[in-house]
Amino acid sequence: MSAKLPIKVCFVTVGATASFEELVRAALDPSFVTALEKNGYSHLMVQYGKNAAIYHNFLKQYPPERRPWQRIDVGGFSFHEHGLGGEFALAQADISKGRSGSGTILEVLRMGIPLIVVPNPSLQDNHQEELARQLQKQGYVVASHYQNLCQALQQAEQLRARMLRWPPVRGPGQKNQPTLEQVMSDEMGFVD
């Protein structure tokens, strides 16, 4: 009787409103799927939003008998009206990767899942990149460009090993660091 491998899920989300074709393509790239397999992942779930054609073309190009990876199930969907809580729960203790929407980031951080934050460069004012950089600087996430997902995966596995407890304990080295609340307030335009 063969031992059943543990379930380890990488969940990718692009959101519902803006297209993020580059992230969907990068997440479905065989080199990334193979990197997931090498790191013990059993599932890749892609919330592809408005990019269904990319996902379906991937399935046609890589039917089960022609996939260079052996042990990863790849699934996808466009959007769930009830939110992504169920998918995040499925990925809990594994990894989540997604665009830099503040709601997604907060939900994943609350669950204690290693998170790769990928800012969407097509959005105006690049607030996502600023938020991603600040959260990476504080040790909460891995910020990455969609072209560097394999490297970001390695960083996320290292992050998993040293993840900070949420909410953070403010230490002497963090005195002048803005809190997550301050960063979110600045990004959302809230005035004290």
PyMOL commands that set and color helices and strands:
alter all, ss='L'
color gray80, all
select helices_A, chain A and resi 21-27+30-38+52-61+64-66+85-91+102-111+124-137+146-162+172-174+180-188
alter helices_A, ss='H'
color red, helices_A
select strands_A, chain A and resi 9-13+43-47+73-77+95-99+115-118+142-143
alter strands_A, ss='S'
color yellow, strands_A
deselect
rebuild
show_as cartoon
